[in-house]
Protein backbone atom coordinates (compact mmCIF):
# COMPACT_ATOMS: atom_id res chain seq x y z
CA UNK A 1 0.00 0.00 0.00
CA UNK A 2 1.28 3.50 -0.73
CA UNK A 3 2.53 5.46 2.25
CA UNK A 4 0.68 8.49 3.52
CA UNK A 5 2.32 11.85 2.87
CA UNK A 6 3.47 13.95 5.81
CA UNK A 7 4.44 17.46 4.62
CA UNK A 8 6.46 18.11 7.77
CA UNK A 9 8.92 15.34 6.77
CA UNK A 10 9.60 16.70 3.32
CA UNK A 11 10.44 20.33 3.95
CA UNK A 12 9.04 23.25 2.00
CA UNK A 13 6.39 22.30 -0.55
CA UNK A 14 4.51 24.02 -3.29
CA UNK A 15 4.87 24.34 -7.05
CA UNK A 16 7.63 26.95 -6.81
CA UNK A 17 9.38 25.61 -3.70
CA UNK A 18 12.39 24.21 -5.53
CA UNK A 19 12.96 27.28 -7.65
CA UNK A 20 12.59 29.56 -4.61
CA UNK A 21 14.81 27.51 -2.31
CA UNK A 22 18.09 28.69 -3.85
CA UNK A 23 19.09 31.46 -6.19
CA UNK A 24 19.76 30.36 -9.74
CA UNK A 25 17.81 27.14 -9.22
CA UNK A 26 18.58 25.81 -12.71
CA UNK A 27 22.32 25.63 -12.09
CA UNK A 28 21.81 24.16 -8.63
CA UNK A 29 19.52 21.48 -10.02
CA UNK A 30 22.05 20.63 -12.74
CA UNK A 31 24.80 20.30 -10.11
CA UNK A 32 22.55 18.08 -7.98
CA UNK A 33 21.85 15.83 -10.97
CA UNK A 34 25.57 15.61 -11.78
CA UNK A 35 26.36 14.71 -8.16
CA UNK A 36 23.71 12.00 -8.14
CA UNK A 37 25.06 10.54 -11.39
CA UNK A 38 28.51 10.39 -9.75
CA UNK A 39 26.87 8.41 -6.93
CA UNK A 40 25.40 5.85 -9.34
CA UNK A 41 22.09 7.34 -10.43
CA UNK A 42 21.19 7.34 -14.11
CA UNK A 43 20.56 10.68 -15.78
CA UNK A 44 16.79 10.01 -15.76
CA UNK A 45 16.90 9.02 -12.08
CA UNK A 46 18.90 12.10 -11.15
CA UNK A 47 16.61 14.45 -13.05
CA UNK A 48 13.50 12.82 -11.64
CA UNK A 49 14.69 12.98 -8.04
CA UNK A 50 15.91 16.57 -8.42
CA UNK A 51 12.58 17.54 -9.95
CA UNK A 52 10.64 16.11 -7.00
CA UNK A 53 12.76 17.65 -4.23
CA UNK A 54 10.69 20.18 -2.30
CA UNK A 55 7.49 19.41 -4.21
CA UNK A 56 4.19 17.96 -2.98
CA UNK A 57 3.20 14.52 -4.33
CA UNK A 58 3.32 14.59 -8.13
CA UNK A 59 2.16 12.30 -10.92
CA UNK A 60 4.37 10.72 -13.54
CA UNK A 61 2.87 13.07 -16.11
CA UNK A 62 3.97 16.09 -14.06
CA UNK A 63 7.46 14.62 -13.57
CA UNK A 64 7.86 13.99 -17.29
CA UNK A 65 6.73 17.50 -18.16
CA UNK A 66 8.94 19.22 -15.57
CA UNK A 67 12.11 17.15 -15.92
CA UNK A 68 12.02 16.27 -19.64
CA UNK A 69 12.25 12.57 -18.83
CA UNK A 70 10.41 10.85 -21.73
CA UNK A 71 6.93 9.74 -20.67
CA UNK A 72 7.51 6.10 -21.76
CA UNK A 73 10.49 6.02 -19.35
CA UNK A 74 9.16 8.05 -16.45
CA UNK A 75 7.25 5.31 -14.55
CA UNK A 76 10.12 2.87 -14.99
CA UNK A 77 12.43 5.54 -13.56
CA UNK A 78 10.06 6.28 -10.70
CA UNK A 79 9.89 2.59 -9.87
CA UNK A 80 13.67 2.32 -9.65
CA UNK A 81 13.80 5.36 -7.39
CA UNK A 82 11.19 3.80 -5.10
CA UNK A 83 13.36 0.67 -4.91
CA UNK A 84 16.37 2.84 -4.07
CA UNK A 85 14.44 4.51 -1.26
CA UNK A 86 14.92 7.91 -2.92
CA UNK A 87 11.20 8.58 -3.39
CA UNK A 88 7.94 7.30 -1.91
CA UNK A 89 4.65 6.53 -3.67
CA UNK A 90 1.86 8.15 -1.63
CA UNK A 91 -1.25 7.60 -3.79
CA UNK A 92 -2.62 4.97 -6.19
CA UNK A 93 -5.23 6.67 -8.37
CA UNK A 94 -3.44 8.42 -9.82
CA UNK A 95 -0.04 7.31 -8.60
CA UNK A 96 1.80 10.18 -6.98
CA UNK A 97 5.33 10.36 -5.75
CA UNK A 98 7.31 12.52 -3.32
CA UNK A 99 11.07 12.80 -2.77
CA UNK A 100 12.71 11.60 0.42
CA UNK A 101 14.50 14.64 1.94
CA UNK A 102 18.04 14.89 0.52
CA UNK A 103 19.76 14.68 3.92
CA UNK A 104 17.92 11.47 4.73
CA UNK A 105 18.67 10.01 1.30
CA UNK A 106 22.38 10.79 1.58
CA UNK A 107 22.51 9.28 5.07
CA UNK A 108 20.87 6.11 3.72
CA UNK A 109 23.33 5.94 0.83
CA UNK A 110 26.29 6.51 3.13
CA UNK A 111 25.18 3.73 5.45
CA UNK A 112 24.57 1.35 2.54
CA UNK A 113 27.98 2.12 1.03
CA UNK A 114 29.76 1.60 4.34
CA UNK A 115 27.95 -1.71 4.74
CA UNK A 116 29.11 -2.81 1.27
CA UNK A 117 32.69 -1.77 2.10
CA UNK A 118 32.58 -3.76 5.33
CA UNK A 119 31.21 -6.79 3.48
CA UNK A 120 33.94 -6.53 0.83
CA UNK A 121 36.66 -6.25 3.50
CA UNK A 122 35.28 -9.36 5.21
CA UNK A 123 35.29 -11.34 1.97
CA UNK A 124 38.84 -10.18 1.15
CA UNK A 125 40.04 -11.34 4.56
CA UNK A 126 38.36 -14.70 4.00
CA UNK A 127 39.98 -14.99 0.57
CA UNK A 128 43.41 -14.30 2.03
CA UNK A 129 42.83 -16.88 4.74
CA UNK A 130 42.04 -19.58 2.18
CA UNK A 131 44.81 -18.62 -0.28
CA UNK A 132 47.73 -17.61 1.92
CA UNK A 133 50.26 -18.41 -0.81
CA UNK A 134 48.61 -16.23 -3.45
CA UNK A 135 50.50 -13.07 -4.40
CA UNK A 136 48.74 -9.86 -5.26
CA UNK A 137 49.91 -7.42 -7.93
CA UNK A 138 50.31 -3.75 -7.06
CA UNK A 139 49.66 -1.69 -10.22
CA UNK A 140 51.41 1.59 -10.95
CA UNK A 141 50.94 4.18 -13.65
CA UNK A 142 53.78 4.53 -16.16
CA UNK A 143 55.07 7.27 -18.46
CA UNK A 144 57.88 7.59 -20.98
CA UNK A 145 57.89 11.31 -21.79
CA UNK A 146 59.00 14.35 -19.82
CA UNK A 147 55.76 16.20 -20.62
CA UNK A 148 53.65 13.46 -19.06
CA UNK A 149 55.96 13.31 -16.04
CA UNK A 150 55.83 17.09 -15.63
CA UNK A 151 52.02 17.06 -15.87
CA UNK A 152 51.79 14.41 -13.14
CA UNK A 153 54.24 16.28 -10.90
CA UNK A 154 52.28 19.53 -11.32
CA UNK A 155 49.06 17.70 -10.43
CA UNK A 156 50.54 16.20 -7.25
CA UNK A 157 52.08 19.53 -6.21
CA UNK A 158 48.88 21.40 -7.01
CA UNK A 159 46.78 19.02 -4.89
CA UNK A 160 49.20 18.86 -1.95
CA UNK A 161 47.67 19.89 1.36
CA UNK A 162 50.42 19.60 3.97
CA UNK A 163 53.76 18.09 2.89
CA UNK A 164 55.95 17.77 -0.21
CA UNK A 165 59.36 16.16 -0.72
CA UNK A 166 60.99 16.76 -4.12
CA UNK A 167 64.34 15.86 -5.68
CA UNK A 168 65.59 16.76 -9.14
CA UNK A 169 67.96 18.75 -11.31
CA UNK A 170 67.87 22.50 -11.77
CA UNK A 171 66.56 22.48 -15.34
CA UNK A 172 63.58 20.28 -14.44
CA UNK A 173 62.74 21.86 -11.09
CA UNK A 174 62.71 25.26 -12.80
CA UNK A 175 59.80 24.07 -14.95
CA UNK A 176 57.80 23.41 -11.79
CA UNK A 177 58.58 26.82 -10.27
CA UNK A 178 55.12 28.42 -10.50
CA UNK A 179 53.37 25.30 -9.15
CA UNK A 180 55.85 24.99 -6.28
CA UNK A 181 55.48 28.67 -5.39
CA UNK A 182 51.68 28.32 -5.38
CA UNK A 183 51.94 25.38 -2.93
CA UNK A 184 54.39 27.37 -0.82
CA UNK A 185 51.93 30.28 -0.71
CA UNK A 186 49.19 27.86 0.46
CA UNK A 187 51.35 26.99 3.46
CA UNK A 188 52.43 23.53 2.27
CA UNK A 189 55.71 22.46 3.90
CA UNK A 190 58.11 21.73 1.04
CA UNK A 191 61.62 20.23 1.22
CA UNK A 192 63.57 20.11 -2.05
CA UNK A 193 66.89 18.52 -2.93
CA UNK A 194 68.36 20.24 -5.98
CA UNK A 195 71.18 18.95 -8.19
CA UNK A 196 72.69 22.25 -9.35
CA UNK A 197 71.85 25.82 -8.47
CA UNK A 198 68.39 26.02 -6.85
CA UNK A 199 65.97 27.81 -9.21
CA UNK A 200 63.83 29.25 -6.38
CA UNK A 201 63.55 29.91 -2.65
CA UNK A 202 60.83 28.78 -0.24
CA UNK A 203 59.08 30.31 2.75
CA UNK A 204 57.83 27.02 4.26
CA UNK A 205 60.69 24.60 3.86
CA UNK A 206 64.23 24.01 2.61
CA UNK A 207 65.93 23.96 -0.76
CA UNK A 208 69.12 21.95 -0.24
CA UNK A 209 71.76 21.80 -2.94
CA UNK A 210 73.35 18.41 -3.65
CA UNK A 211 76.92 19.64 -3.34
CA UNK A 212 78.94 16.59 -2.28
CA UNK A 213 79.73 15.67 -5.91
CA UNK A 214 80.31 19.19 -7.28
CA UNK A 215 83.15 19.33 -9.84
CA UNK A 216 83.36 15.54 -9.85
CA UNK A 217 82.61 13.83 -13.18
CA UNK A 218 81.14 10.33 -13.11
CA UNK A 219 79.74 8.38 -16.09
CA UNK A 220 76.33 8.31 -14.42
CA UNK A 221 76.21 12.09 -13.99
CA UNK A 222 74.47 12.43 -17.34
CA UNK A 223 71.44 10.73 -15.77
CA UNK A 224 68.49 12.87 -14.71
CA UNK A 225 65.72 12.11 -12.26
CA UNK A 226 62.65 13.60 -10.64
CA UNK A 227 61.32 12.20 -7.37
CA UNK A 228 58.28 13.51 -5.54
CA UNK A 229 56.17 12.45 -2.56
CA UNK A 230 53.02 14.34 -1.56
CA UNK A 231 51.12 14.05 1.73
CA UNK A 232 52.29 10.45 2.23
CA UNK A 233 49.65 9.49 -0.35
CA UNK A 234 50.97 10.20 -3.86
CA UNK A 235 54.43 9.63 -5.31
CA UNK A 236 56.37 9.87 -8.57
CA UNK A 237 59.72 8.36 -9.53
CA UNK A 238 61.16 9.29 -12.92
CA UNK A 239 64.57 8.50 -14.40
CA UNK A 240 66.40 9.26 -17.66
CA UNK A 241 69.64 7.27 -17.55
CA UNK A 242 71.03 8.99 -20.62
CA UNK A 243 69.50 12.34 -19.71
CA UNK A 244 66.88 12.15 -22.46
CA UNK A 245 64.83 8.94 -22.57
CA UNK A 246 62.52 9.07 -19.56
CA UNK A 247 60.81 6.27 -17.71
CA UNK A 248 58.54 6.83 -14.74
CA UNK A 249 56.09 5.23 -12.37
CA UNK A 250 53.65 6.95 -10.08
CA UNK A 251 50.88 6.06 -7.68
CA UNK A 252 47.93 7.81 -6.10
CA UNK A 253 46.42 6.94 -2.71
CA UNK A 254 49.20 4.45 -2.09
CA UNK A 255 51.11 3.75 1.13
CA UNK A 256 54.22 2.04 -0.26
CA UNK A 257 55.73 4.13 -3.06
CA UNK A 258 55.33 7.47 -1.21
CA UNK A 259 57.17 6.03 1.81
CA UNK A 260 60.03 4.78 -0.39
CA UNK A 261 60.40 8.04 -2.34
CA UNK A 262 60.09 10.21 0.77
CA UNK A 263 62.68 8.10 2.59
CA UNK A 264 65.13 8.35 -0.32
CA UNK A 265 64.81 12.15 -0.53
CA UNK A 266 65.03 12.75 3.23
CA UNK A 267 68.08 10.49 3.57
CA UNK A 268 69.88 12.29 0.72
CA UNK A 269 68.96 15.68 2.19
CA UNK A 270 70.38 14.67 5.59
CA UNK A 271 73.64 13.61 3.92
CA UNK A 272 73.90 16.87 1.99
CA UNK A 273 73.16 19.05 5.00
CA UNK A 274 75.77 17.11 6.97
CA UNK A 275 78.23 17.59 4.12
CA UNK A 276 77.48 21.31 4.12
CA UNK A 277 78.42 21.53 7.80
CA UNK A 278 81.45 19.19 7.71
CA UNK A 279 82.63 19.29 4.08
CA UNK A 280 86.35 19.69 4.82
CA UNK A 281 86.41 16.87 7.33
CA UNK A 282 84.39 14.52 5.11
CA UNK A 283 86.47 15.19 1.99
CA UNK A 284 89.65 14.67 4.01
CA UNK A 285 88.26 11.40 5.30
CA UNK A 286 86.60 9.94 2.20
CA UNK A 287 88.04 11.87 -0.72
CA UNK A 288 86.40 13.97 -3.45
CA UNK A 289 82.79 13.05 -4.00
CA UNK A 290 82.95 10.98 -0.78
CA UNK A 291 83.84 8.05 -2.99
CA UNK A 292 85.51 6.28 -0.11
CA UNK A 293 82.13 5.83 1.60
CA UNK A 294 80.85 3.48 -1.09
CA UNK A 295 84.01 2.06 -2.69
CA UNK A 296 85.49 -0.70 -0.48
CA UNK A 297 88.80 -0.60 -2.39
CA UNK A 298 89.50 3.00 -1.39
CA UNK A 299 91.02 3.49 2.05
CA UNK A 300 90.16 6.56 4.11
CA UNK A 301 92.57 9.39 3.34
CA UNK A 302 92.92 10.22 7.03
CA UNK A 303 92.54 7.85 9.95
CA UNK A 304 89.91 8.67 12.52
CA UNK A 305 91.19 10.16 15.69
CA UNK A 306 91.40 7.76 18.59
CA UNK A 307 89.45 10.12 20.74
CA UNK A 308 86.38 9.61 18.54
CA UNK A 309 84.60 11.62 15.90
CA UNK A 310 84.78 15.39 15.87
CA UNK A 311 81.88 17.10 17.54
CA UNK A 312 80.72 20.68 17.33
CA UNK A 313 79.47 22.31 20.45
CA UNK A 314 77.17 25.25 20.71
C-alpha positions, 0 to 999 in steps of 0.5 A: 500500500502506498505510504501516507504523505506527511508534509512536515517530513519533506520540507518546504512544498509548493509548485515553486518551492524548488525554484525559490529555495536557492538562487539560480535554481537551474544551475543548482539542479544541474549540479545536484543531478551531476552529483547523483550521477557520480553516486550511481544514479542514471541521468533520468533518475537524477533528473526525476529525483531533483525535480521532486525535491521540495514538491508535494506529491506529483504524478508521472505526467507532471514529472515527465513535463517538468524534468524532460524525462520521456513519458515512456520512461518516467514510470520505470524511472520512478519505480527504480527510485522507489526501490532505491528509497529515494522517493515514496509513492503516496497515492494509487489513483493516480499514482503520486510520488514525493522525494525523500529529503536529501539529507535522509537520502544521503545518510541512507546511501552513506550507510549502505555504502559503508555496509558494502565496504565492510562486506567486501573487506570481510570477503577479502580477509576470508579470501586471504585466509584460504589462499595464503600463498597467493601473491597480489599485484600492485599496479602503478601508472607509467610514463615515458615522456617528460611532458607526461611526467611534468604534468603528473608532478604539477598535479601532485604539487597542485593538490598537496595539502600539507607536505611535499618532498621533491628531488631533481635537477635544476633544469627540471625543477625550474619548470615546476617553479610556479606550481611549487610557489603556489603550494608554498603560498598555500602553506604547504611544507616543502623540502627540495633537494636540488642537483645544481643551483636552486631555481627558487627559494621557499618560505615554508621549507628548505631547498638543499643543494646536492653539493657533495659531488660538485666538480666531480665527473662520473659516467652516471652524472648524465642521468636525470631524475625527478622524485616527488612524494606528496602528503604520504599518499601520492608519489612519482619516480622518474629517471632518464639514464642517458639524460633524455629517454625518460621512464617513470612510475607513479601512484595515487592513494598508495602507502608504499611508493610514497614512503620509499620516495620520501625516505630516499629524498630525506636520507639524501637531504640529511647527507647533503646538510651534513656535508654542508656543515662538515665538508672539509672533514668529510672530503679529508676522510673519504676523498672527493665526492665521498667516494671512499664511503661506497668504494670498499677498495679505497682506504680513508685518506685520514685515519679517525682520531682515537678520541672519537669523531669530531663534535661541534658544540654550541 
